[in-house]
Amino acid sequence: MPDGALPVLDVKDLKTVFTTRGGKVHAVNSVSFDLKPGELLGVVGESGSGKSVTMMSLIGLLPSPPADVCGGQVNFEGQDLLQCDEDALRAIRGARIGFIFQDPMTSLNPVFTVGFQLMEPLRKHMGMDKKAARKRAAELLELVGIPDAARRLGDYPHQFSGGMRQRVMIAIALACDPQVLIADEPTTALDVTIQAQILELVKELRQKLGMAIVWITHDLGVIAGIADRVMVMYGGQVVEQAPARELFADPQHPYTRALLKTVPKVHGERDPKLSVIEGQPPILMAEPSACSFRDRCPHAFDRCARENPRRRDVAQGHDVACFWDAASGEPHNA
């Protein structure tokens, strides 16, 4: 990742609201981040923290209604994706921004061959004829480690194992050499052996192709092994962002610290019981006007119930949204 490089993706104050029978759900609340060329950004947080909705909001993958991306900017290659019409977004999705979905069992169409599904974006976005697209599709299957690739183009998804289906999904996402790849918990449904193979594959492909990657997960162990930078989300907001090594060595937000304590230790002294974060995630029926984590936070004080903390810098490239100062163990004045 080149130092000082301009971001390939720059997101500012993104807001997404869902209209439900019970009222409006404020799922994404003023989320800002950027992604530099060749960088792997890990996005972590428990279920319901807004990780997937944030990334799907960027490229128009949420059904409207009920979803409404009602604020912010998503700058990609000099254009704001939130101002693009559906045709323009369709030209970007799958071509310049690839997306790997969480469940390979349901993301592939069962009635079309794997070859057809690989060739479709090549013919649509790259203008290839059938022969060229078929040749490239076989190369892509080889790239992601599927043996006898040319023959397997004629197979249907049910003829592949879960791990192989996920490799096919990665091949489809990579088909048009995207500048950005968004991976939404792509190894969650796989066993640990296959998960390790997929992670190793992503590392190799990133080195070979030089793309920027957003990797969404709830697994901090995965992020520790692959990410350059980590963004922690809670209650539809970014609560901490830092280089991966620094975040694991010196987490500043109480939620990040609590998350790290829930990871089982393999080396050193082990606690006989797994740590848990007491309480429940917030119900986002209103835009946050106070700290969303305060009811579960051991350091909460009166200001946390009155104001929603803004992100502040605590070190180079490291910011946190919290009124408590981890270094002093006391509330800070800013």
N, C-alpha and C positions, 0 to 999 in steps of 0.2 A: 504494500500500500504506500504510494508516494506521499511524503510529508508535504503539507501545505496544499495538497490537491483540492480543487473545487469539488463540492459534493455532486455526486451523480443524481442524488435524490435529496430534496430539502423540504421538510414538512414543518409548517408553522400553524400553531393554534387550531389544530384539527378538532372538529366537534361532530359527533354523530348521535342522533336521537331516534329511538324507536317509539312509534305510537302503538300502544296496546290497549286492551279493554280496560285495564286498571289505571291507565294514564301514560304519560310520557316517561320513557326510560332513557336517562342520559348516560349512554354507554361509553362514549369517548368525550373527554372534557379537556379541551385546550392542550392536546398532545403536540409537542414539537421535538423533532430530532432530525439529524441528517445522516447520510450514508456516503462514504467516500469511495472512489474507484478501488476495486480489489479488496475492500474491507468486509469482514464478517461481523455483523452486529447481532448479538444474541438478545432476544426479548423474552423476559421471564416474568412469572407471576402466577398465582393460583388461578384455577378456573373462574371465569367471570370477571377477570381483571381488565379485560378490554384488548388483549393482545391480538386475537384473530380479527375482531371487528375493526380495529385500527387499520390493519394491513389490507383487509378487504375493502375498506372505505377508500383507500388510496386509488384503486383502479376500477371502481364502480362494480364490484362484485356483489353488493348487497341489494336485495329486492326493494324497490321503492314504489309504493309503500310496502312494508311499514317503516323501513329505514329512511332517514333523511340526513344526508351529510350537509349540515347547516352552517358550517363555518370553517375558515382556515384556507390555507394554500398548500398545494402539493406540486412543487416545482421539479420538473423532470425534463432535461434537455431543452431548457429555455421556454417551456410552456407549463401552464398551471392545469394539471389534470382535472381539477374540479370544475374547470370552465369548458372542458372538452365535451362534445356531444358523444352519443353512444357509438357512432361509426368511427370517430377518431380514437376512442378508448379501445374499441375492438381491434383496431390496427396496431395498437401498442401492446395490448395483452397477448401473451404468447409469442410475440415477436421481440420487442425490446424489454419487456418485463415478463419473466416467467413465474409461474405459481405452482408449487407442489402442495397438493391438499393432504389432509391428515390421514384419510382412510383409503388405501389403494383398492380395497374391496369394492367400494362404491364409486370411486372417481373415474374408473374406466367404464366405457359403455359395453355391456356384455354381448350386444348383438353385432358388433363390428370387430373385425380382426385387429390385432395389435398393429399390424402393418398399415391398415387404413387409418387408424388413429394417429400414427406417427407421420404418415404422409400428408394428412390433411393440412396441418399448419405450414408444412414446407411448400405445398402447392398454393395455399392461400396467401401467405405472407412473403414467400421467397420467389414465387412465380415459376417454380420448377415444373417440368413436364413429368408424366407418370414414371418414366424410366429413371430420370435423375432423382426424383423423390424417393423411389424405392431403393436405389443405391445408397442414398444418404441415410435413409431409415435403418438400413442394415448396419451402416457404419456407427450410427448412434447406439444401437443395441450392443454392438461390440464395445463401444466406449464405456458403457455402464456395466460391462462384465457379463453379458448374457451369451452363452456359447451357442454355436450353430445359428448365428443371428439371421442369416438370409432365409433359412428354412422356417424359423420361428415367426417370421413376419405374417405367415398365414394362419397362425394359431389365435385362438380367442382367449380373453382374459382368464376364464376359468381353468385353462390349461397351464397356467403359471402358478407358482407358489406365492404366498404373501410377500416374501422378500423380493421375488422376481417381478411381481406386479409393481412394487414400489420403484424398482429400477426402471421399469417401463415408464412410470410417471415422471421420473427424473429425466429420462431420455426425451420425452415429449416436451418438458419444460425447457430443455436445452436445445431443442431442434433448430431454432432460429438465432442461436448465439446471442441471447439476451444480455444486456448490460447489467441488469439486476435480476436476481433470483430470490423469490420469497418462498420460504419453506415453512409450512404451517404444521408443526409437530409431525414431521414425516416418518418418524421411527416409533411413534407411540404404540401402534398396533402390532409391532414386530417383537419377536423374542430377542433376548440380549445378544445372542451370537449374530443374528442377522442385523440387528441394530448397529453393532460394531463394524460390520462390513459396509453398511450404508454410510456411516460416518467417515470411514476411511476412504470410500469412493468419493464423497463430497470434497474431502481435503485434496485428493488427487486432481479432481476436475477443476477445483478452484485454482490450483497452481498452474494447471495446463491452460485454462481458458481465461483466467484473470478477471472473472466477473465479481461484482459486489453481491453479497448475500445477506438477507435478513432471515435469521433462524429463530422461529417461535417455539418455545418449549416451556414445560414446567419442571424439567429435569436439569438441575444446576450442575450435575456431574457431566452431562453432555456439553453444556456451555463452557465449562472450565477447560475442556479439551480442544475446542475448536474456535472460540470467539476471540476477536481482537478487542471488542468493546461490548459492554453489557448495559441494557436498559431495563430497569425494574419497573413494572407497572402494578398499580393497585387502585381499585375504584375508578377505572377509566382514566387514570392520570399517570404520568411518569413521576415516580417518587425518588429515583436515583439513577444516575448514569455515570459510568466510569470505565477506564480501560479494564479489561477482564482481570488481569493480575492484581491491580490495585483494589478492585471491588472485593475480591475474595480475601485479600490480605487485610483490608481496612474498610469494611462496610460502615457507612455513616448513618443510614436510615434504620430506625428500629425494626421496620418490616423486613428489610434486607437481612439484618442480623438474625431475625426470627426464622426467615427462610433457610439461611445457611445452617442453623442449628437443627433443622429437621432432616438434614442429609446424614445418613448413617456413616460413622467413621470406620474406615478399614484399618488404619494404622493408629498406633498410640493408644492412650487410655480411652476405653469405650464406655459410654453410659449404658447401663442395662436397659433403660427405657428410651424409646424414641421421643424426641421433643415434638410438641404440637403447638400450634398457634391457637390459643383459646379464643372463643367467640366466632362470629360469622362475618363474611364480607358485607359491605354496605349495600343497602337497597337504594338504587340510584334513581329514585322518582323525582328528584330535584337536582339542579346543578349544584355541585358542592359549594357551600359557603363556610365550611369548617373543615378541619383535617378529617379525612375519611377513615383514617386508621386509629383515631383517638380512643375509641371504645375497646380496642385490643392492645393498646400501647402501654407498656409499663412506665413510660416517661411522660405521659400526657399531663398537661396542667391547664389552667383556665383559658389561656390564650388559644389553645388548640380547638376549643369549642366555639370561639368567636371568629376566627379567621382561617381561611384556607391558605396554607403556606405556599409561597412561590419558590421556585428552584433558585438556589444560590450556589455560587462556586465555592468549593472547599479546597480544591487543588487544581492543577493544570488538567483540563479535560474531565474533571470530576465535579458533578453538581448534585445537590440533594434538596428535596422539598420537605423541610422539617424545621420546627422552631427549637428543637433540642440540639445541643451541640455535643457530638459524640466525643470530641477531643477533651473537653472540660467536664463532661457529664452533667452540664447545667444548661438551662435555657440561654439562648444567645440573644443579643440585643437588636440585631438587624431586623 
